[in-house]
Amino acid sequence: MRLTDLLHPHLDDVTSVVDATSGGLRLDPYLHLPPGVELRRHGEPVGEGELMLLCYGPDLALHGAEADCLAALERMRPGGRGLIVFGHPGTDLPYHRLLDALVAHRCQVLHAAPVGYTHLHAGAVFACTEELLPPHDWFGHPLPADGFATALRIADEYVLADFVSRSQRARLIDLERAAEETARALESAREDGLAERLAAAVRDKDQLSSALRRARERTGVLEARVAMLEGSTSLRVGKALVSAARSPKRRAARLPGELYGLWRQRKAKGRPAGLRTTASASAAASAFAPEAQADDRFHLAHRALSVAPRDRLVITGVLTDRTARDFAADAVVSRVLPHDGRLLVERTDPDVLLVQLSACAAQDGPWSLTGTGLAPDLDRRLAELVSQARGLGRTAVLWRDGPASSAPGLSLLPWDTVLDGDTGTALFRLDPVTDGRDRLRDVFVQDSPRVRLARLAALTGGPDPLAERRIAVLAAPRDATDVARLVAQALGQLHRPAEVVVADPAGLALDELTAASVAVHAGPPTAPWVADWTDLTEDRPDTLLLDLLCAQEFSGADAVGHTPAADDYAFVPALRPLLVRRSLLDSGTPQDSWSRAGHRLFAVRGKEPS
C-alpha cells in the first residue's frame, strides 16, 4: 500500500494537513494531496478540519525523536485527525510507547496498514474524539456505529489479537534465530570448502611442477647424450662405411682416406673427460632455449582464456527429464549418472547438488530405485556423491516432490536442506484459453520453475533467476501532474518495475519511487526488459506488466505488444511493442525489420473481454 492510499479515505472535511514531523524525512512527495487541501507547518493546536502528520521510527535523524512525537500529540483537539507513519517493521512496532499518550489525549486509532517503502513500513490514522468512534475494517471502511457493541468488539479483538500475535512473534523469533544459525553454518562450510579446494589446488600445482621439472631434467640428459653420440668417432666411421656401401664406385676409393683422417683427428685431439663435460653442458644449454619457448607457449594458451562471474545458477544433480528441461531455461543444469557423478561434481563446481525424489523413486532411469533399499550400489554411489559435494563446500539439497516413504533411504543422507513440494509448472505447458489469465498469473508469481529456482538461489547464495524479470520503464514527465500519474501507475502495478528512466530526475519529485525500491536515473536502462511509458496520458491497468511478462515467459519472445487486430497469444510479424528485450533495443535494429531479422514478436490482447 502507498501512503496516499492510506491517507486519502480520511481526508473528507479536511482542509489542511499540518506537518509536525521533526526528522529529516520529507513526506509531502508521498501525499499527493487533492485540490483544496494544503500542507502547512505550525505549532498551534490541531482541531476540526485539520490532520496532523507525524513520524516515529528508530532513526532519529530521519524519523525524528520520540519526545517530539509525544509533544505533538498534546496539540490534538476534538475533531482533529492524525496520520502517524512508522519506520519500524510491522512485527517490531513498539506501539506500546505511544499507546498511553494516545489514550491520554483522547486519540482513537481508526485504521492501520503496512506501506511499501524502504524506510517506512506502516501507518496509522487516528482521530481526537470525546466519544467512541466506530473502527474500520481491513479494507478501510467504517463499521456500523453502536457504542456498546463497538466497545465490546474492540475489547474482544484486542484480547484475541494479542494472544495470536504473541505466539506469532515467538515463532518469528525462533525462525529468525534458526535462519541466522543456518546462515552461519552455511558460510562456515563454504569457507572450509574453499580452503580445502585451495589446498588441493596448491597440491596439484606442486605435483605438476615437480613432474615438469623431472621431465625437463630427463630431456636435458637425453639431448646431451644425442649430442655426444653424434660427435663420436664410432658414429662417424659407421656413416663412412654406410656411404661407401651405398655408392661403391664413387665412395669406396675415398674410404681409406676418410678413415685415415678420422684416425689422425682422434689421435691429435683425443677425447678427454673435460670435453665430455663441456659437450654435456653445451647440450644442456642448447636444450634450455626450447624449454623457454615451450614455457612461453604454455602461458600464452592460458592467457587466451576468459574468466567472467557466474550470472546463472549452476545445478548438478539427479533430476527427471521434465525438471531438467524446465530448469535449463534459467540455470546451467548437469545431470549426473552413477558412473560419472563424482567426476562431474568436481569438474562443474556447482552451486548446488540437487537430488529429486521422483527421479530416484521412478521405475526407470539411471537412478531408478535409489533410496528404496532395492539398489544398494546406487545408494552407496549417491551417498558418496553427497559427501563429496558437501566436502567441496557445495550445498546438497533433497527436493522431496513425492512421499518420503517411496524412497525412505534418501532421508538418511546428510542433506543441507530438504525442500518439499513440486518443481513448478512452466508457463508454456498451460493453455491460455482453457486455464485463463488468472491461472497464468498465479503460476507466474508462485508456481513457475523460475520461482522454485529462486528458492535454491537464496539457499546457496547463487545468482537470482528472478532478476531476469526486472523491467525498466522509460518515461518523460513534464509537470507535477505527469509525475503523480507516473508514480501512481508504477507503484500500482502488481509486478512493479525495477527502474524508471527519465531525462532529468533531479528536477522531479520522484522520492516516493526511490523509497519504494524503484531506482530512478537517467541514461540507458539496465534491466533486461524495457517498457515505453513516455505517453503518461494513457491508462494502464495494474496487471499490464504482469500480463506482458506472463506472455513473454509463455512464448520466449523478444518483444510483446498489441496489434490492431487484437491478436491474443499468437506470434505475429509486426506489433506495437509494449515490452522489449533490452538487448534488442541495444542492437539498433529498426522496429519494422525485427521479424525479418529473426526476432520473435508475440501479441497479447489489449483488454480482456468482460
N, C-alpha and C positions, 0 to 999 in steps of 0.2 A: 504494500500500500504506500502511496505517496502522502506527503504531509498535507497537501491541498485536499486530497480525498477525505482525510480525517477532519479537516477544519471546515470546509465549505458547508456541510449539512447543518452546522451550528452557527452560521452567520445570519440567520434570519433576525431582523430588527437590530442588527449590529451596524453601526455607522463608522466606527473607528477601532483599529487594533492597536493596542498600546504595547510597545516593545519594552519589556522590563528585564531583558537578559543583560548579564554583566560580563560575559566572556567575550572572546574574540570571534565567535561564530556569528555570521550574518545570516538570519533566517528569512529576510524579505525575498530573496530569489526563489525560495521554496513555496511561497504562499500563493502567488498568482491571484491576488485579491480582485474581486469583481468590481465593476464601476460603482461608485458611491461609497465604497469602504476605503478609508485612508489609513496609512500606517503612521503612527505618531510615537513620540517618546517624551514622557513627562513623569513627574514624581507625585502627581495628585492621586487621590482615591479613584478607583475604577468601579463604576456603577452601571446603571441601566444604559443599554445601547453601546457598551464598550466590552472588549475582550482583551484580556491581558495575556501576553506571550511570555512564557518562562522557559528556562533551560536548566537541566540538572544532570550532571554526569561526573565521571571520575577525573576528567582532565580539567583542572582549574583554569588554565589559560584559555581553553577552548569553550568549555561549558559554563564557566563561572563558579563562584564559591557557593557552598550550601547556605551560608548565612545570608547572602544576598537574595537567594530564592525564598528563604523563610521570611525575610523582611518584606519582600514584595507581596507576600500573601496577606500581610497586615493591612494592605491598601484596598483589599476587596470589600465591596459594599453590596448589599442585597440587590439582585438584578444583574450584577456583573458576571461575566463569564471569563473563563481562562483556558488556555491550552499550554500544557507543560510537556516538553519533549525530553526524552531520557537518552543519555549516552551509554547507559548500561544495557547489556543484553537482557531480553525478557526473562530468562531463567535466573538472572542475578540481580533483578531490580530491587533496590533497597527501599521499597515504598514505605516501610515502617518508620523511616526517618522523617517522612513528610506527613504521615497519617495524622499525628497529633495536631500539627499546625493546621491541616485542612479542616479537621473537626472543630478546632478552637475558633476558627474564623468562619464557621458555617458554610464550608465549601463541600459540595457533594460531587463525587466523580460520576459523570454520566456515561462515558464511553472510553474504552482503552483499546488500543490496537497496535500491532507491530508496524514499523515503517522500514523500508528497504534502503537504508543508506549506510555508508561505511562508518560514520561517527555518530549516527543517531539510529537507535534501534526500536524505540517505542514512543508512543504519545498518549496523552490522556486529556480529555475535555472535562472541565468541571464548572460548576456554577455556584455562586454565593446565594443562598436562599434561606428564608425563615421557616419554610415548611418542606417536608419530604417530597422530592420530585420523582416522577416515575423513571426508572432506569431504562437503558436502551438494550436491545437485543444484540446478537452477534453481527447483524448487518447494519447497525447504527440507527434503527428505527425505534422510536419511543414505545414503551409498553403501555397498556391501559392503566390510567391513574386510579388508584384506590389506596388510601393512606395506610390502613392496617395491613391489607394484602401486600402492598409494596414493601412495608417493613418486614413482614414475615418472609417474603421472597428474598430480600437482601440478607436477612439473618440466616436463613436456611442455606442459601448459596454460599455464604461466607464460610460456614462450618464445613460443608461438603467440599468446597473448592480447596479449603485449607488442608483437609485430610488428603485429598488426591494429590495436591501439589507437593505436600511433604514427602510422600512416597516417590513421586516422580523426581523430585530434586535429589533424594537419596540414591535413586537408581542412576540418575545422571552423573552424580559424583563418582559412583562406583565405575560406571562406564568410562568416564574421563580418566580415572586412575588406571584402569586396565589398559586403555589406549596408550597412555604415557609409558607404562611399563613395557607394552608390546613394542612401541616405537624405539625405546632404549635398547631392548633386547635385539631388535632387528638391526639397529645401527651398529651395535657391538658385534653382531655376527657378520655384518658387511665388512667392518674394519678388520676383524680377524681373517675373513676370507681374502680380503685384499692383501693383507700381509703374507698369507700363505702363498697366494698366486705370485706375489713379488719375489718371495724367497725361491719358489720353484723356477721362476724365470731367470733369476740370478744363477741358480744351479745349472740350468740348461745352457746358459751363456758360458759359464766356466767350462762345462764339458765340451761344448763346441769349440771354444778357444783352444783347449788342450788338444783336441783331435786335429784341429787345423795346424797347430804348431808341430805336432808329430808328423803330419803329412808333409809339411814344408821341409822339416829336417830330413825325412826319408827321400824326398825329391832331390835335395841338395847332394845327398850321398850318391844317389843313382847318377845324377848328371856328372859328378866328379869321376865316377867310375867309367862312364862312357867316354869322357874326355881323355882319361888315362889309356883306355883301350885303343881309342883312335890314334893316339900318338905312339903306341908300342911298336917295336921292330917286328914282332911276330906278325902283327896285322899287316904291316906294310909288305913283308915278304910274301904273305899269303895273297895279297892283292896283285903283286907282280907275277906270281905263278899262275893265278887265275887269268890274268890278261894274256900271258904267253900261251896258255892252253886254248883260249878262245881264238887267238889270231896267231897261229904258229909261224906263218910266213913272215909277218911284219914284226912281231914282238919277240919271237924265240931268239933271233940273233942279238937282240938288245938285252936279253935277260941276264947274261953273265955280268955285263957292265953295271946294270942296276943293282944286282946283288952285291957286287964289289963296292959300289958306292954306299950302300946301306951298312956294309961291314966297316968301311972306313969311318963313316959318321958315328957309328956306335962306339968304335974304338977311340975316336978323338974326343967325343963329348961325354960318353958314358951316361949312366942313369943313376946319379947319386940320390940318396934319400931326401936331401933337401929339395931336389927338383920335383920329386913326387908330392912333397908337401905343398910346394908352390903351385903345382898343377891342380892339386885338390882345392887350394884356396882360390885360385883364379876361376875354377869351375863353379865353386860355391858363389863367388862374386858374380859370375855371369848368370847364375841361377836366381840371383836376388832381383834383377830387373823384371823378369816375367812375373815374380810374385807380387811386386808393387803394382804392376799393370793389372794383374788379376784382382788385387785388392781394390783398385780404383773401380773396376767394373762391378764388383760386389756392392760397393756403396752407391754407385750410380743406379743400380737396379732398385735399391731401397728408396732412394730419393724420388724415384718415379711414382711411388705410391702416394695416394691422397688420404688424409685422415680427417673425418668430419664427425661432429657429435650425432648421436642417435636421435632421430626425430620420430621414430616409431617404436612401439613396444615389441620386444623380441621374445617369442614364446617357443619353447621346445617342450614337447610332451607327447602324451598318449591321448589322441583325440579321434573322434569319429570323422567320417568323410564330410558330413554336413557342417559340423562345427569348424573344422579346418578351413573349409571354403568360406564360411561366414566371417571368421576372424581374420582371414588373409586379406580382406578388403582394408583393414585398418592396422594390421600388425604383420611382422615378419614371423611366419609360422614354419617350424620344422618338426615334422612328425618322426618319432624315433621308432626303431624296430628292436626286437630283443637282441639282435647280434651287433647293432651299431650304436646303441643308446649311449654308452659311456663315452665313446669317441665323439659323438655328435654334441653332447653336453660340453665337452672340453673345447671343441672347435668353435661352436657358435657363441659360447659365453652368454647364455640367455639372461633376460631379466627375471624370468620365472620358469620353473619346471612345472608344467600343468598336466595333471592326470585326471581324465574324465571317467567317472564311474561307469557310464554306459558303454564306453569303449572297452572296458575290462570285463564287464558282465555280459557282453554280447556273445552270441553263439558262433560268430565268425569274425575273422580279423586276426592280425598277428598277435594281439594281446588277449585273445579270447580266453575266458575262464580264469583270468588273473584275479587273485583275491578270493576265489571260491574254494580253494583247497584242492582242486582237481588238477592243477598245473603247478606243482611246487617249483619247477625250474623257472617258470615265468615269475612266480612270487619272489624267488631269490634275485633274479635279474632286476626286477623293479625296486626291490629294497636296496640293492647296490646302487641303482640309479639315483634314488632319493638321497642316500647317504653321500654320494659323490657331489650332487648339486648343493646340498647344504654345506659340505666341506669347502666348496668353492665360494661360499658366501651368497649363493643364489637362493631365492625363496621357492620352497616346494609347496605346491597348493593342490589339494584334492577338491575337484569340482564334483560334488555329490548331487548329480541330476537324476537320481533314482533312489530307491530304497536301499539303505545301508545293508540290509540283510541279503541283498542279491550278491554282494561281494564283501563279506564281513572281514576278510583278511586285510583289506585296504585300510580300515580304521586303526589297525595295529601299527602302521608305519609312522615314523616321526615327522608328520607334516607341520609346516609352519602355520598354515591356515587351512581351514576347511570351509568351502562356500557351498551353501545349499540353494537349490533352485536350478531352473533350466538355463541354457546358454543363450537364450534370446531368440527372437524371430526377426529375420531380415525383412525389411520392408518390401523387397521385390517378390517375396513369397506371398504377399497379400494381394487381394483383388480390390481395387478402389471402389468398384461398383457394388460388390457384394458386402464387403466389410464396412465401407463408409469412411468418411473423413475422420470421425471421432475415433474410430478404431486405429486408423493410421497415426493420429496424433498421440494416442496412448502408447502405442508400440514405440514410436519415435522417442518419446520422453522417458519411458520406464523400461521397456522390454526389448529394445534393439540390441544386437551384439555389440555395437559401439558403447552402449551404456554399461553392458557387462564388462567389457574390456576396461572401461574407466575404473571399475572397482578393482580390477587386477593392478592397474597402474597406480592407484592410490596405495595399495598394499606394498608394492615393490619400489615405489619412487620413480617409475619409468615415465616416459612421455605420455601425456594425457590424450587419448584419442578424441575426446570431446573438443579439443582445441580446433579440430577441423570444422566445427560448426560455428566458429566465430564469424560475425558479419560486420562489415564496415558500412556505414550509411553516409552517403555524400549529400550534403545539404548546403543551402545558400540563404540563410535567413537575412531579411533586410531590416526588420524592425522588431519591436518588442512583441507584437502580435505573432510574427513568424517564429520568434524564439519560444514563446509559450506553446504554440502549436507543435513545434518540433519536439520539445521536452515531453509534452503530453503523449504524442504518438510513439516516441522512442521508449519511454518508460511504461507505456500501456501495452506494449507488445508482450504476448505470452512467451515468446522467445526474444529476449532483449538483445539489441545489437551490442557488440563488444566495443565499438568505437564510432565516433561521429567526426567526420572530416569537414571542416569549414575553412573558408579562406582566411578569416581573421578572428580566431577565438578570443583574443584579448579584449576586443571591444564588445563582446556579447555576454549576457548574464546566463551562462551555462553551468553555474556552480552545482545545480541540482543533478545534472547528468554526471558530473565528476563524483559527487557524493554517492551516487547510486552505482559506482564502479564502472561507469561508461567512460572510456578515455575520449577526450576531446583534443584535437590537434589539427594543425594544418599540414599540407603536403600530401604525399601519396599514401593510400591506405596500406595497412599491414596485415589485416585479416585475410583469410583465404577466400572469402566471398564478399562481394560488393553489391550494395543496393543503392540505386539512384533516387534520392528524395529531394532533388532540387526544387520541385514543384510542391510547395507546402500547402497549397490550396486544395490539394487532392485529399479526399477522405480515404484513410487506410484503416481497415479493421484490425483489431488486436490480434487476429490469427494470421495476418499476412505473412510475416517472416517464418512463422511456424509451418504454414502450409507450403511455402516455397521450398523450405529445406526438406520437408517430407517428400515433396515431389522430386527433389534432386537426389536424395538417398534412394528413392524408389527406382529412379531411372539411371543414375550415374551420369547425368547430363552436365554439360559445361555452362549452360545458360537456361534459365527458367523464366517464363513470362506468359503474356496473354496474346491471343490472336484475334483478329476481327471476327472470325467465325466461331469464337468461343470454344475452341477445341479444348478437350479436357483429358489429361493424362495420355498424351499422344506425342510422338516425335514429329516435328514439323520442319520445313525448310526455312521458315522465317517467322519471327515473332517480335513483340515489343518486350525487350528484356527487363525483368524486374530484379533478378538475382543472377550475377555473372561471376564466374571464376576469375579471381584476380590475375592469375597467370595469363588468361585470355585477353584481358584488358591491357596488360603489360606488353603483350606481343605486338600490339599496334595493328592487328588485322582489322580491316574495315568491317563494320557490322553486317553489311549486305552480302559479304562473302564468307561469313562464319561457317555456314553449312557446306559450301563448296570446298573450304579448307579442311574439312573433316571433323569439325566440332559439332557436338550433339546438342540440339535445341529441343527442349521439352516444354509443351504447352500445358497450362492449367487454366481452369475456368476462372474468370474474374470474380464471380459471385456464385455461391451455391443456390440452387433453386429452392424456393420456400416450400 
